[in-house]
Every structure is written in structure tokens, then in C-alpha cells.
């Protein structure tokens, strides 16, 4: 991945209190961006990152997201790491509440963020939007339907948003992890070979590139990591 610099450009990272979001925020700050981390609650003092400002907003609450974007100048880039996982469950045992929850947590949040990012970026005539999808969204076995279909929706959202934004100076892309080495995933699978799992700092570099000024020719991409 080529070295990129942001020269103080403002970026928002949704989900910045999580393992992936914190890693992405740290990598962007290291690359010279002016980073604002957004989450439902600010991280405790011991987990707050140097060089990152924090704002509170629930990505599933459209009024809160609208107010956040209206409270500041249009950001150069908006990165979305919000999401949650539901385990495997046979369709015969489908839990409709779980399905609705996964769609809300993974797809609706991405749609709300995209809507308001595009709203403020269009007048500026430039910007980058980067979402987090999952390999679960492109396979039809080995994953529970609720999680899989919610991430498939994110992939479709990115494709449609990229098409709408074409020629505007704004790009919309996503990163597609297979699995991520996080404390939560280690707790869920305690006997796994963690050395083989992709690490957050490595994955974060793909987000950094897609958010960078030099990635303008990449639009509508789903980058597997």
C-alpha cells in the first residue's frame, strides 16, 4: 500500500470506540488527518487516542447523525466501522428479531451515514466514503442468514451510492474483511490460531488508502482483506 498523507484534512470515523474503528482512527491520525471519532459514547480516558477528537452520536439515529454533520464543515472523508455479528443459525430456526437487529445495526446505519455524508459533500464537490462489509455478504454457506444478508445489503448500498456519486468528486467504497483479530473475536473462538487472523493495523491501511486524496479513480470497489 503506497504511503498517503492527508495534510490535516478532516475525517470522521464512525464506530471509533470499537477495535476496528480505533485502529482506523489511529492510522488516519498517523497519516496526518484531522480525525473525529464518532460513537454512541466516548471511550473512557484510558482508551481515548491521542490526536483524535470524539463526538457522541448513534449511527442508527438519523436525527443525531444529521445534527452531527450540520454542526461542522463538510468532512473530507467519512469512514464507517459500525456493525455487529450474529452467529450461524439454520433458516428453519431463523429469529426474526435477530434479522431485524442485524439489518438495523449493519445496513440501516450505513445508509444513514451515506445519506448525510453525501448531503454535505455534494456542495463541496469532493470527498470519500468508506464502509465495512464482510466476506459473509458474498457467500451462501457457512454464515447465518441474518448477518450475511445485512452485509450483502452494505455491498449493494456501496454499489448504488458509487453510481450516484460518479463524476461528483466523491467516491464510495468498502473494505471486505474475512475475519479480524479483535478481543471480542478471540473470546468467541478461544481455541483458534490467532497468528493466522488479519490484524487491525494491517486492515486499517486499506481504509486509509480508500479515504486518501490519491484514491480518486477507485469508486464502487469492495476490497477483500
N, CA and C of each residue as an Amber inpcrd file, in Angstrom:
protein
   675
   0.8480000  -1.1890000   0.0000000   0.0000000   0.0000000   0.0000000
   0.8850000   1.2400000   0.0000000   0.7050000   2.1690000  -0.9710000
   1.5520000   3.3530000  -1.0140000   1.3090000   4.2490000   0.1930000
   2.3530000   4.9900000   0.5970000   2.2010000   5.9230000   1.7040000
   1.3010000   7.0690000   1.2780000   0.3690000   7.4500000   2.1300000
  -0.5280000   8.5520000   1.8180000  -0.4760000   9.5530000   2.9660000
  -0.7290000  10.8140000   2.6270000  -0.7740000  11.8690000   3.6270000
  -2.0530000  12.6800000   3.4230000  -2.6340000  13.1090000   4.5230000
  -3.8960000  13.8360000   4.4690000  -3.7340000  15.3280000   4.6950000
  -2.5760000  15.7570000   5.1940000  -2.2870000  17.1850000   5.3600000
  -3.3830000  17.9120000   6.1200000  -3.8620000  17.2900000   7.2020000
  -4.8340000  17.9440000   8.0620000  -6.2720000  17.8890000   7.5900000
  -6.5670000  17.1640000   6.5350000  -7.9550000  17.0730000   6.0590000
  -8.8290000  16.4540000   7.1450000 -10.0550000  16.9730000   7.3330000
 -10.9320000  16.4460000   8.3880000 -11.6060000  15.1450000   7.9550000
 -11.5690000  14.1680000   8.8320000 -12.2430000  12.9010000   8.5600000
 -13.0510000  12.4820000   9.7890000 -14.1600000  11.8110000   9.5460000
 -14.9900000  11.2380000  10.5990000 -14.8590000   9.7250000  10.5570000
 -14.7140000   9.1040000  11.7230000 -14.6810000   7.6520000  11.8270000
 -15.8270000   7.2230000  12.7430000 -16.8560000   6.6250000  12.1550000
 -17.9680000   6.1090000  12.9440000 -17.5910000   4.7460000  13.5170000
 -17.9560000   4.5370000  14.7790000 -17.5740000   3.3000000  15.4600000
 -16.1730000   3.3520000  16.0150000 -15.6900000   4.5490000  16.3230000
 -14.2850000   4.7310000  16.6930000 -13.9310000   4.1670000  18.0600000
 -14.9220000   3.7870000  18.8490000 -14.6100000   3.1950000  20.1480000
 -14.3830000   1.6940000  20.0640000 -14.7230000   1.0840000  18.9350000
 -14.5160000  -0.3480000  18.7550000 -13.0920000  -0.6580000  18.3530000
 -12.7810000  -1.9530000  18.3040000 -11.4100000  -2.3670000  17.9900000
 -10.9990000  -1.9360000  16.5830000 -11.8510000  -2.2120000  15.5910000
 -11.5130000  -1.8330000  14.2260000 -11.5360000  -0.3240000  14.0690000
 -12.5750000   0.3250000  14.5840000 -12.6810000   1.7710000  14.4410000
 -11.5270000   2.5070000  15.0840000 -11.0940000   2.0500000  16.2560000
  -9.9540000   2.6880000  16.9150000  -8.6880000   2.5210000  16.0860000
  -8.5210000   1.3440000  15.4900000  -7.3510000   1.1160000  14.6430000
  -7.3630000   1.9890000  13.4070000  -8.5270000   2.1620000  12.8060000
  -8.6540000   3.0140000  11.6250000  -8.3960000   4.4730000  12.0080000
  -8.9670000   4.9150000  13.1270000  -8.7600000   6.2920000  13.5650000
  -7.2790000   6.5590000  13.8350000  -6.6120000   5.6070000  14.4820000
  -5.1930000   5.7770000  14.7740000  -4.3650000   5.8550000  13.4990000
  -4.6860000   5.0150000  12.5230000  -3.9360000   5.0150000  11.2660000
  -4.1460000   6.3080000  10.4920000  -5.3610000   6.8360000  10.5240000
  -5.6330000   8.0980000   9.8360000  -4.9040000   9.2580000  10.5130000
  -4.9030000   9.2620000  11.8320000  -4.1680000  10.3120000  12.5450000
  -2.6810000  10.2400000  12.2290000  -2.1420000   9.0280000  12.1560000
  -0.7370000   8.8410000  11.8160000  -0.4430000   9.3460000  10.4070000
  -1.4430000   9.2430000   9.5240000  -1.2710000   9.6940000   8.1430000
  -1.5180000  11.1910000   7.9770000  -1.7630000  11.8870000   9.0810000
  -1.8730000  13.3370000   9.0150000  -3.2750000  13.8820000   8.8910000
  -4.2930000  13.0480000   9.0670000  -5.6690000  13.5350000   9.0180000
  -6.0500000  14.1790000  10.3470000  -7.0230000  15.0680000  10.2870000
  -7.6340000  15.6250000  11.4870000  -8.8590000  14.7620000  11.7940000
  -8.7280000  13.8820000  12.7800000  -9.6870000  12.7890000  12.9710000
 -10.6710000  13.1110000  14.0890000 -11.9530000  12.9170000  13.7830000
 -13.0000000  12.9440000  14.7960000 -13.6220000  11.5570000  14.8580000
 -13.5390000  10.9390000  16.0190000 -14.1440000   9.6410000  16.2230000
 -15.5670000   9.7980000  16.7340000 -16.4800000   9.0250000  16.1560000
 -17.9000000   9.1280000  16.4970000 -18.3840000   7.7820000  17.0080000
 -19.0820000   7.7910000  18.1300000 -19.6810000   6.5690000  18.6550000
 -20.8180000   6.9610000  19.5830000 -21.5830000   5.9560000  20.0130000
 -22.7010000   6.2420000  20.9110000 -22.2170000   6.8350000  22.2200000
 -21.0250000   6.4690000  22.6400000 -20.4240000   7.0360000  23.8450000
 -18.9330000   7.2260000  23.6000000 -18.3770000   8.2620000  24.1700000
 -16.9460000   8.4780000  24.0480000 -16.1970000   7.3770000  24.7980000
 -15.0210000   6.9860000  24.3050000 -14.2510000   5.9660000  25.0280000
 -13.7720000   6.5020000  26.3610000 -13.5880000   5.6290000  27.3500000
 -13.0250000   6.0900000  28.6300000 -11.6370000   6.6750000  28.4180000
 -11.2230000   7.4770000  29.3560000  -9.9620000   8.2230000  29.2010000
  -8.7950000   7.3120000  28.8480000  -8.7370000   6.1380000  29.4200000
  -7.6190000   5.2470000  29.1560000  -7.5960000   4.6640000  27.7680000
  -8.7200000   4.7430000  27.0420000  -8.7850000   4.1780000  25.6960000
  -8.8840000   5.2500000  24.6140000  -8.9880000   6.5060000  25.0210000
  -9.0390000   7.5890000  24.0330000  -7.6750000   7.7320000  23.3700000
  -7.6850000   7.9530000  22.0610000  -6.4460000   8.0410000  21.2880000
  -5.9250000   9.4660000  21.2450000  -4.6260000   9.6190000  21.3930000
  -4.0140000  10.9260000  21.2070000  -4.2150000  11.3700000  19.7600000
  -4.5330000  12.6270000  19.5870000  -4.6940000  13.1470000  18.2350000
  -6.0590000  12.8900000  17.6350000  -6.9930000  12.3260000  18.4010000
  -8.3420000  12.0660000  17.9140000  -9.3330000  12.7910000  18.8160000
 -10.1830000  13.6120000  18.2220000 -11.2830000  14.2280000  18.9600000
 -12.4780000  13.2780000  18.9190000 -13.3760000  13.3960000  19.8680000
 -14.5060000  12.4670000  19.9310000 -15.8280000  13.2240000  20.0360000
 -16.8310000  12.6760000  19.3320000 -18.1940000  13.1760000  19.4100000
 -19.1290000  11.9940000  19.6350000 -20.2370000  12.2520000  20.3150000
 -21.2200000  11.2090000  20.5700000 -22.3720000  11.3130000  19.5800000
 -22.7130000  10.1970000  18.9430000 -23.8810000  10.1180000  18.0640000
 -24.1520000   8.6510000  17.7800000 -25.4070000   8.2690000  17.8410000
 -25.8310000   6.9160000  17.4940000 -26.0710000   6.8640000  15.9990000
 -25.3050000   6.0450000  15.2890000 -25.4130000   5.9900000  13.8290000
 -26.7720000   5.4880000  13.3600000 -27.5320000   4.8390000  14.2330000
 -28.8690000   4.3980000  13.8680000 -29.9370000   5.4390000  14.0990000
 -29.5690000   6.5780000  14.6590000 -30.4990000   7.6720000  14.9510000
 -30.2770000   8.7650000  13.9210000 -31.1670000   8.8550000  12.9380000
 -30.9270000   9.7910000  11.8450000 -30.8740000  11.2330000  12.3150000
 -31.6930000  11.6030000  13.2760000 -31.6540000  12.9730000  13.7680000
 -30.2840000  13.2980000  14.3700000 -29.7230000  12.3330000  15.1070000
 -28.4130000  12.5570000  15.7090000 -27.3300000  12.6730000  14.6470000
 -27.3940000  11.8280000  13.6170000 -26.3910000  11.8790000  12.5490000
 -26.5230000  13.1720000  11.7490000 -27.7480000  13.5730000  11.4590000
 -27.9670000  14.8390000  10.7520000 -27.3900000  16.0030000  11.5550000
 -27.6780000  16.0210000  12.8400000 -27.1840000  17.1090000  13.6800000
 -25.6530000  17.1300000  13.7430000 -25.0480000  15.9470000  13.7760000
 -23.5900000  15.8790000  13.8000000 -22.9970000  16.5090000  12.5480000
 -23.4930000  16.1120000  11.3790000 -22.9550000  16.6550000  10.1270000
 -23.2240000  18.1530000  10.0100000 -24.3630000  18.6070000  10.5210000
 -24.6970000  20.0250000  10.4180000 -23.9020000  20.8840000  11.3910000
 -23.2430000  20.2610000  12.3560000 -22.5210000  21.0100000  13.3840000
 -21.0740000  21.3070000  13.0060000 -20.6540000  20.8850000  11.8200000
 -19.2550000  21.0460000  11.4260000 -19.1540000  21.2330000   9.9160000
 -18.0260000  21.7490000   9.4430000 -17.8240000  21.8300000   7.9900000
 -17.8220000  20.4340000   7.3730000 -18.1140000  20.3600000   6.1030000
 -18.1480000  19.0730000   5.4190000 -16.8060000  18.3760000   5.5570000
 -16.7930000  17.1270000   6.0090000 -15.5220000  16.4080000   6.1380000
 -14.9930000  15.9860000   4.7750000 -13.6820000  15.7910000   4.7140000
 -13.0910000  15.2290000   3.5050000 -13.4950000  13.7700000   3.3360000
 -13.4730000  13.0050000   4.4270000 -13.7740000  11.5750000   4.3460000
 -14.6250000  11.1500000   5.5290000 -15.4840000  10.1690000   5.2710000
 -16.3140000   9.5540000   6.3020000 -16.0980000   8.0520000   6.2270000
 -15.6550000   7.4600000   7.3190000 -15.3870000   6.0240000   7.3670000
 -16.3190000   5.3920000   8.3870000 -16.9240000   4.2850000   8.0210000
 -17.9300000   3.6370000   8.8520000 -17.4690000   2.2410000   9.2550000
 -17.2050000   2.0650000  10.5550000 -16.8410000   0.7450000  11.0710000
 -17.9040000   0.2180000  12.0360000 -19.0740000   0.8480000  12.0470000
 -20.1650000   0.4130000  12.9200000 -20.6910000  -0.9330000  12.4360000
 -21.0420000  -1.8110000  13.3590000 -21.6480000  -3.0800000  12.9550000
 -21.6300000  -4.0810000  14.0820000 -22.2750000  -5.1910000  13.8310000
 -22.3260000  -6.2590000  14.8140000 -22.5100000  -7.5940000  14.1300000
 -22.2470000  -8.6520000  14.8540000 -22.2320000 -10.0040000  14.2820000
 -23.2940000 -10.8680000  14.9520000 -23.9170000 -11.7120000  14.1670000
 -24.8020000 -12.7530000  14.6970000 -24.3030000 -14.0890000  14.1710000
 -24.2840000 -15.0780000  15.0120000 -23.7190000 -16.3740000  14.6440000
 -24.5940000 -17.1760000  13.7050000 -24.0910000 -18.3520000  13.3610000
 -24.7940000 -19.2170000  12.4240000 -26.0940000 -19.7280000  13.0420000
 -27.1320000 -19.7400000  12.2210000 -28.4310000 -20.2490000  12.6340000
 -29.1410000 -20.7470000  11.3810000 -29.6270000 -21.9630000  11.4150000
 -30.3320000 -22.5090000  10.2500000 -31.5700000 -21.6690000   9.9490000
 -31.9100000 -21.5740000   8.6550000 -33.0860000 -20.7920000   8.2750000
 -34.3580000 -21.3330000   8.9190000 -34.4080000 -22.6250000   9.1550000
 -35.5710000 -23.1970000   9.8300000 -35.7070000 -22.6830000  11.2600000
 -34.6020000 -22.1570000  11.8090000 -34.6010000 -21.6170000  13.1690000
 -34.4410000 -20.0980000  13.1710000 -34.7100000 -19.4560000  12.0380000
 -34.4820000 -18.0220000  11.9030000 -35.2250000 -17.2390000  12.9770000
 -34.4970000 -16.3700000  13.6440000 -35.0510000 -15.4750000  14.6530000
 -35.3060000 -14.1300000  13.9740000 -36.5680000 -13.7740000  13.7830000
 -36.8930000 -12.5600000  13.0380000 -36.4350000 -11.2990000  13.7740000
 -36.4130000 -11.3510000  15.0790000 -35.9020000 -10.2010000  15.8300000
 -34.4080000 -10.0310000  15.5860000 -33.6840000 -11.1450000  15.5290000
 -32.2580000 -11.0850000  15.2310000 -32.0310000 -10.5530000  13.8280000
 -32.8370000 -10.9860000  12.8670000 -32.7210000 -10.5000000  11.4980000
 -32.9250000  -8.9890000  11.4380000 -33.9860000  -8.5190000  12.0760000
 -34.2530000  -7.0810000  12.0710000 -33.1230000  -6.3200000  12.7570000
 -32.5890000  -6.8890000  13.8310000 -31.4960000  -6.2360000  14.5330000
 -30.2370000  -6.1250000  13.7030000 -29.9120000  -7.1800000  12.9640000
 -28.7150000  -7.1490000  12.1300000 -28.8600000  -6.1810000  10.9670000
 -30.0270000  -6.1490000  10.3590000 -30.2650000  -5.1980000   9.2690000
 -30.1590000  -3.7660000   9.7930000 -30.7100000  -3.5230000  10.9670000
 -30.6380000  -2.1900000  11.5620000 -29.2010000  -1.8150000  11.9030000
 -28.4890000  -2.7320000  12.5330000 -27.1390000  -2.4340000  13.0140000
 -26.1310000  -2.2950000  11.8880000 -26.2330000  -3.1350000  10.8570000
 -25.2210000  -3.1520000   9.8020000 -25.6060000  -2.3510000   8.5570000
 -26.8820000  -2.4330000   8.1450000 -27.2850000  -1.7880000   6.8920000
 -27.9040000  -0.4150000   7.1080000 -28.8400000  -0.3040000   8.0450000
 -29.5050000   0.9820000   8.2360000 -28.5070000   2.0450000   8.6790000
 -27.5980000   1.6950000   9.5730000 -26.5800000   2.6580000   9.9920000
 -25.7410000   3.1250000   8.8030000 -25.3580000   2.1840000   7.9420000
 -24.5590000   2.5400000   6.7590000 -25.3490000   3.4550000   5.8260000
 -26.6450000   3.1880000   5.6770000 -27.4780000   4.0170000   4.8040000
 -27.6290000   5.4280000   5.3660000 -27.8270000   5.5410000   6.6770000
 -27.9680000   6.8610000   7.3030000 -26.6710000   7.6560000   7.1500000
 -25.5540000   7.0150000   7.4140000 -24.2640000   7.6970000   7.2810000
 -24.0360000   8.1390000   5.8400000 -24.3370000   7.2610000   4.8840000
 -24.1520000   7.5950000   3.4720000 -25.0240000   8.7710000   3.0670000
 -26.2790000   8.7330000   3.4730000 -27.2160000   9.8110000   3.1220000
 -26.6730000  11.1700000   3.5280000 -26.2530000  11.2890000   4.7730000
 -25.8620000  12.6100000   5.2560000 -24.4390000  12.9810000   4.8540000
 -23.5810000  11.9860000   4.6480000 -22.2630000  12.3000000   4.1050000
 -22.3910000  12.8670000   2.6850000 -23.2010000  12.2240000   1.8650000
 -23.4020000  12.7310000   0.5000000 -24.0590000  14.1050000   0.5210000
 -24.9850000  14.3090000   1.4340000 -25.7030000  15.5880000   1.5120000
 -24.7430000  16.7530000   1.7250000 -23.7430000  16.5710000   2.5900000
 -22.8400000  17.6870000   2.8670000 -21.6310000  17.7020000   1.9340000
 -21.2900000  16.5430000   1.3670000 -20.1320000  16.5070000   0.4700000
 -20.4570000  17.0450000  -0.9240000 -21.6860000  16.8700000  -1.3810000
 -22.0150000  17.2880000  -2.7490000 -21.7600000  18.7760000  -2.9930000
 -22.1700000  19.6680000  -2.1000000 -21.8540000  21.0840000  -2.3330000
 -20.3540000  21.3650000  -2.3550000 -19.5840000  20.5660000  -1.6040000
 -18.1300000  20.7430000  -1.5870000 -17.4830000  20.1930000  -2.8500000
 -18.1460000  19.2500000  -3.5170000 -17.6370000  18.6860000  -4.7620000
 -16.4650000  17.7480000  -4.5970000 -16.3380000  17.1510000  -3.4020000
 -15.2420000  16.2260000  -3.1760000 -15.5080000  15.4210000  -1.9080000
 -14.8400000  14.2690000  -1.8190000 -14.9350000  13.5020000  -0.5780000
 -14.7940000  12.0150000  -0.8060000 -14.6550000  11.3050000   0.3010000
 -14.5020000   9.8540000   0.2970000 -15.4310000   9.2620000   1.3610000
 -16.1340000   8.2060000   0.9950000 -16.9510000   7.4500000   1.9350000
 -16.4720000   6.0050000   1.8880000 -16.1700000   5.4360000   3.0490000
 -15.6510000   4.0700000   3.1130000 -16.4400000   3.2910000   4.1670000
 -17.0640000   2.2090000   3.7380000 -17.8370000   1.3600000   4.6370000
 -17.0930000   0.0650000   4.9460000 -17.6450000  -0.6910000   5.8980000
 -17.1330000  -2.0150000   6.2470000 -18.1750000  -3.0580000   5.9000000
 -17.8610000  -3.9150000   4.9490000 -18.7420000  -5.0350000   4.6120000
 -18.1730000  -6.2950000   5.2660000 -18.3640000  -7.4360000   4.6530000
 -17.8330000  -8.6890000   5.1950000 -17.8770000  -9.7460000   4.1060000
 -16.9390000 -10.6760000   4.1890000 -16.9800000 -11.8080000   3.2680000
 -18.2860000 -12.5760000   3.4200000 -18.8950000 -12.4930000   4.6000000
 -20.1830000 -13.1580000   4.8040000 -21.2470000 -12.6770000   3.8250000
 -21.0860000 -11.4690000   3.3180000 -22.0630000 -10.9230000   2.3850000
 -21.9540000 -11.4400000   0.9720000 -20.8970000 -12.2140000   0.6730000
 -20.7010000 -12.6970000  -0.6960000 -20.6460000 -14.2170000  -0.7760000
 -20.9600000 -14.8970000   0.3250000 -21.0130000 -16.3510000   0.3040000
 -22.4070000 -16.7980000   0.7300000 -22.7550000 -18.0210000   0.3830000
 -24.0980000 -18.5120000   0.6830000 -24.0910000 -19.7220000   1.5970000
 -22.9590000 -19.9950000   2.2300000 -22.9250000 -21.0510000   3.2280000
 -21.8760000 -20.6960000   4.2730000 -22.0360000 -21.2700000   5.4370000
 -21.0570000 -21.0510000   6.4900000 -21.3390000 -19.8550000   7.3680000
 -22.3290000 -19.0580000   7.0340000 -22.6790000 -17.9020000   7.8440000
 -24.1830000 -17.8840000   8.0530000 -24.6210000 -17.3520000   9.1790000
 -26.0390000 -17.2000000   9.4300000 -26.6560000 -16.1830000   8.4910000
 -27.9110000 -16.4140000   8.1180000 -28.5920000 -15.5570000   7.1510000
 -28.6820000 -14.1110000   7.6380000 -29.0060000 -13.9010000   8.9010000
 -29.2460000 -12.5400000   9.3920000 -28.0210000 -11.6430000   9.1870000
 -26.8710000 -12.1300000   9.6000000 -25.6430000 -11.3490000   9.4310000
 -25.2750000 -11.2300000   7.9580000 -25.3510000 -12.3570000   7.2440000
 -24.9350000 -12.3790000   5.8490000 -25.7390000 -11.3990000   5.0000000
 -27.0520000 -11.4170000   5.1350000 -27.8750000 -10.5660000   4.2790000
 -27.7010000  -9.0920000   4.6390000 -27.4420000  -8.7910000   5.9160000
 -27.2220000  -7.3930000   6.2870000 -25.9450000  -6.8560000   5.6560000
 -24.9080000  -7.6840000   5.5770000 -23.6590000  -7.2530000   4.9510000
 -23.7570000  -7.2540000   3.4270000 -24.5630000  -8.1490000   2.8680000
 -24.8300000  -8.0990000   1.4240000 -25.5100000  -6.7780000   1.0790000
 -26.3780000  -6.3120000   1.9630000 -27.0150000  -5.0250000   1.7540000
 -26.0270000  -3.8790000   1.7410000 -25.0020000  -3.9560000   2.5740000
 -23.9680000  -2.9220000   2.5780000 -23.2350000  -2.8970000   1.2320000
 -22.9340000  -4.0620000   0.7020000 -22.2690000  -4.1300000  -0.6010000
 -23.1380000  -3.4890000  -1.6890000 -24.4380000  -3.7610000  -1.6440000
 -25.3550000  -3.1910000  -2.6430000 -25.4660000  -1.6780000  -2.4560000
 -25.5150000  -1.2370000  -1.2090000 -25.5440000   0.1970000  -0.9270000
 -24.3310000   0.8940000  -1.5200000 -23.1620000   0.3200000  -1.3190000
 -21.9340000   0.9230000  -1.8370000 -21.9830000   1.0160000  -3.3560000
 -22.4350000  -0.0350000  -4.0190000 -22.5140000  -0.0140000  -5.4860000
 -23.4520000   1.0770000  -5.9760000 -24.6320000   1.1890000  -5.3640000
 -25.6030000   2.1860000  -5.8080000 -25.1450000   3.5980000  -5.4720000
 -24.5750000   3.7940000  -4.2830000 -24.0980000   5.1270000  -3.9060000
 -22.9440000   5.5680000  -4.7940000 -22.0600000   4.6360000  -5.1340000
 -20.9370000   4.9660000  -6.0130000 -21.4360000   5.3910000  -7.3860000
 -22.4660000   4.7130000  -7.8810000 -23.0230000   5.0790000  -9.1810000
 -23.6520000   6.4720000  -9.1350000 -24.3720000   6.7570000  -8.0630000
 -24.9740000   8.0850000  -7.9220000 -23.9140000   9.1760000  -7.8220000
 -22.7990000   8.8620000  -7.1640000 -21.7710000   9.8700000  -6.9260000
 -20.7990000  10.0230000  -8.0860000 -20.8890000   9.1560000  -9.0840000
 -19.9170000   9.1770000 -10.1790000 -19.8500000  10.5600000 -10.8370000
 -18.6310000  11.0620000 -10.9900000 -18.4230000  12.3520000 -11.6310000
 -18.5510000  13.5490000 -10.7040000 -18.8440000  13.2970000  -9.4290000
 -19.0550000  14.3970000  -8.4820000 -17.8030000  14.7690000  -7.6950000
 -16.7420000  13.9710000  -7.8200000 -15.5640000  14.1570000  -6.9870000
 -15.6280000  13.3750000  -5.6900000 -16.7400000  12.6690000  -5.4770000
 -16.9400000  11.8500000  -4.2770000 -16.8500000  10.3810000  -4.6850000
 -16.1700000   9.5760000  -3.8970000 -16.1280000   8.1400000  -4.1440000
 -16.7220000   7.4010000  -2.9460000 -17.2910000   6.2230000  -3.2360000
 -17.8780000   5.3750000  -2.1990000 -17.3470000   3.9590000  -2.3970000
 -16.6750000   3.4380000  -1.3950000 -16.0710000   2.1100000  -1.4660000
 -16.2570000   1.3820000  -0.1430000 -15.8460000   0.1280000  -0.1060000
 -15.9020000  -0.6000000   1.1630000 -14.7560000  -1.6010000   1.2580000
 -14.4310000  -1.9110000   2.4950000 -13.4530000  -2.9340000   2.8250000
 -14.2240000  -4.1850000   3.2290000 -13.7300000  -5.3570000   2.7860000
 -14.4630000  -6.6130000   2.9890000 -13.5690000  -7.5950000   3.7530000
 -13.5750000  -7.5220000   5.0850000 -12.7550000  -8.4510000   5.8670000
 -13.3390000  -9.8640000   5.8670000 -12.4620000 -10.8330000   6.0230000
 -12.9160000 -12.2050000   6.2470000 -13.0790000 -12.4380000   7.7400000
 -12.0660000 -12.1150000   8.4970000 -12.1080000 -12.2100000   9.9490000
 -11.1000000 -11.2110000  10.4790000 -11.2870000 -10.7450000  11.6970000
 -10.4090000  -9.7350000  12.2590000  -9.9680000 -10.1810000  13.6460000
  -8.6930000 -10.0060000  13.9300000  -8.1520000 -10.3560000  15.2380000
  -8.5020000  -9.2490000  16.2300000  -9.6050000  -9.4360000  16.9480000
 -10.0450000  -8.4870000  17.9680000 -10.2730000  -9.2380000  19.2700000
 -10.2740000  -8.5410000  20.3990000 -10.5560000  -9.2170000  21.6720000
 -11.8950000  -9.9430000  21.6730000 -12.9150000  -9.3440000  21.0660000
 -14.2320000  -9.9870000  21.0480000 -14.1950000 -11.2840000  20.2530000
 -13.5060000 -11.2800000  19.1080000 -13.4340000 -12.4970000  18.3010000
 -12.5940000 -13.5700000  18.9890000 -11.5560000 -13.1660000  19.6860000
 -10.7620000 -14.1500000  20.4300000 -11.5940000 -14.7860000  21.5460000
 -12.4080000 -13.9670000  22.2040000 -13.2520000 -14.5050000  23.2720000
 -14.2930000 -15.4660000  22.7160000 -14.7770000 -15.1860000  21.4970000
 -15.7960000 -16.0390000  20.8920000 -15.2230000 -17.3680000  20.4090000
 -13.9440000 -17.3650000  20.0040000 -13.3090000 -18.5810000  19.4800000
 -11.9840000 -18.7580000  20.2210000 -12.0230000 -19.2430000  21.4380000
 -10.8110000 -19.2450000  22.2790000  -9.7180000 -20.2050000  21.8380000
 -10.0280000 -21.2020000  20.9980000  -9.0340000 -22.1940000  20.6120000
  -8.4810000 -21.9790000  19.2010000  -8.7350000 -20.8200000  18.6120000
  -8.3100000 -20.5700000  17.2390000  -6.8120000 -20.2800000  17.1590000
  -6.2890000 -20.3440000  15.9360000  -4.9000000 -19.9650000  15.6650000
  -4.8680000 -18.4730000  15.3690000  -4.6690000 -17.6600000  16.4010000
  -4.7640000 -16.2130000  16.2310000  -3.6840000 -15.6530000  15.3080000
  -2.5790000 -16.3590000  15.1910000  -1.4990000 -15.8590000  14.3350000
  -1.9330000 -15.7480000  12.8820000  -2.9180000 -16.5530000  12.4960000
  -3.3780000 -16.5540000  11.1040000  -4.4440000 -15.4930000  10.8410000
  -4.9430000 -14.8450000  11.8820000  -6.0160000 -13.8670000  11.6960000
  -5.4560000 -12.5230000  11.2410000  -6.1370000 -11.8370000  10.3030000
  -5.7080000 -10.4900000   9.9100000  -5.7390000  -9.5280000  11.1020000
  -4.7260000  -8.6830000  11.1870000  -4.5790000  -7.7610000  12.3110000
  -5.1740000  -6.3990000  11.9690000  -5.7190000  -5.7350000  12.9890000
  -6.3720000  -4.4490000  12.7870000  -5.4520000  -3.4160000  12.1310000
  -4.1990000  -3.2330000  12.5730000  -3.3610000  -2.2130000  11.9270000
  -3.1370000  -2.4660000  10.4380000  -3.0790000  -3.7420000  10.0380000
  -2.9030000  -4.0500000   8.6170000  -4.1690000  -3.7440000   7.8270000
  -5.3140000  -4.1460000   8.3700000  -6.5860000  -3.8690000   7.7070000
  -6.8230000  -2.3640000   7.6110000  -6.4280000  -1.6380000   8.6430000
  -6.6620000  -0.1950000   8.6720000  -6.0100000   0.5160000   7.5030000
  -4.9040000  -0.0130000   6.9960000  -4.2170000   0.6530000   5.8920000
  -5.0540000   0.6730000   4.6120000  -5.9150000  -0.3210000   4.4390000
  -6.8010000  -0.3130000   3.2720000  -7.8380000   0.7960000   3.4090000
  -8.3740000   0.9840000   4.6140000  -9.2900000   2.0990000   4.8500000
  -8.5910000   3.4300000   4.5720000  -7.3590000   3.5560000   5.0400000
  -6.6170000   4.7980000   4.8520000  -6.4460000   5.0960000   3.3710000
  -6.0770000   4.0960000   2.5910000  -5.8940000   4.3430000   1.1590000
  -7.1980000   4.7710000   0.4960000  -8.2980000   4.0600000   0.7830000
  -9.5720000   4.3950000   0.1380000 -10.0630000   5.7820000   0.5360000
  -9.6580000   6.2540000   1.7200000 -10.0480000   7.5940000   2.1680000
  -9.0960000   8.6790000   1.6870000  -8.0180000   8.3090000   1.0460000
  -6.9550000   9.2560000   0.7380000  -7.2560000  10.0800000  -0.5070000
  -6.6140000  11.2310000  -0.6400000  -6.7870000  12.0500000  -1.8450000
  -6.3810000  11.3240000  -3.1180000  -5.4170000  10.4200000  -3.0270000
  -4.9140000   9.7430000  -4.2200000  -5.7450000   8.5790000  -4.7140000
  -6.8600000   8.2830000  -4.0690000  -7.6710000   7.1170000  -4.4650000
  -8.8540000   7.4940000  -5.3500000  -8.7940000   8.6440000  -5.9610000
  -9.9460000   9.1700000  -6.6990000 -10.4410000   8.3160000  -7.8440000
  -9.6030000   7.4540000  -8.4120000 -10.0360000   6.5940000  -9.5140000
 -10.7110000   5.3240000  -9.0360000 -10.7590000   5.1010000  -7.7240000
 -11.3880000   3.8870000  -7.1640000 -12.7730000   4.2610000  -6.6530000
 -13.8040000   3.7260000  -7.2630000 -15.1850000   4.0550000  -6.8830000
 -16.0530000   2.8290000  -7.0610000 -16.8160000   2.4790000  -6.0260000
 -17.6810000   1.3060000  -6.0910000 -16.9520000   0.0070000  -5.8330000
 -15.7500000   0.0910000  -5.2640000 -14.9430000  -1.1200000  -5.0520000
 -15.2720000  -1.7710000  -3.7190000 -15.1680000  -3.0820000  -3.6980000
 -15.2690000  -3.8780000  -2.4670000 -13.9530000  -4.6150000  -2.3340000
 -13.0720000  -4.1220000  -1.4750000 -11.7030000  -4.6260000  -1.3780000
 -11.6120000  -5.7230000  -0.3300000 -11.3310000  -6.9610000  -0.7300000
 -11.1890000  -8.0300000   0.2720000  -9.8800000  -7.9020000   1.0160000
  -9.9240000  -8.1390000   2.3310000  -8.7040000  -8.1400000   3.1450000
  -8.7230000  -9.3540000   4.0400000
